[in-house]
Amino acid sequence: GFVNNYWCALLSFSMSKHCQNTFNMPFFIVEEELEKENDNVHMDDVSNVYISLPLTHFLVHLLKESRPETTLSNYESSLREFVDQQYPTGIASPLTPSTSFHCLPTECKLWILCSLLGNGNATFDLHHLYKDKDKNCFYLISPCRLYVQI
């Protein structure tokens, strides 16, 4: 699963560091909601996708820091603007007008949440420890835990 993942570790760490006094949602709730939305990527009928209300409220909260006008009714457009600014020039954003955040691959959602938590300038205490014989990279994200990028 995605739990043993670089972006998941960054999100866990940054939530514990940045969200304690503003939006107090435990990381395990985010994990559970991302897991529930995991099947959305493969659904052809977008009317049947699972849209997590806790994740939606979390997105609105994070977007309000850089876009105070963000509400539940316009968070997708605010999120598209934010992601467009984060992506390098010449690379297409994963959030097109016809794509919802909730239908993106989990890895992409994790990257977006990490970027929002860092207001686009995420700085984390990330230490690359080593690469094993199978070329798996091991990271330590203080004071969190050890994670592998496979």
Number of C-alpha atoms within 10 A of each C-alpha: 6 15 14 13 18 23 23 23 25 27 24 21 20 23 19 17 13 13 14 12 8 9 13 12 15 13 16 10 12 19 16 12 17 22 15 14 20 18 16 21 14 12 11 9 8 13 7 9 18 15 17 16 11 13 20 16 15 17 23 23 21 23 23 16 13 14 16 12 12 20 16 12 8 11 21 23 15 20 22 19 14 19 19 17 12 16 12 10 9 6 8 10 15 17 19 13 9 5 13 17 22 21 21 19 17 22 15 15 18 24 17 21 23 25 21 24 24 16 16 16 11 13 13 15 13 15 12 13 13 13 14 9 7 7 10 12 16 18 20 19 20 14 11 15 11 17 21 17 13 12
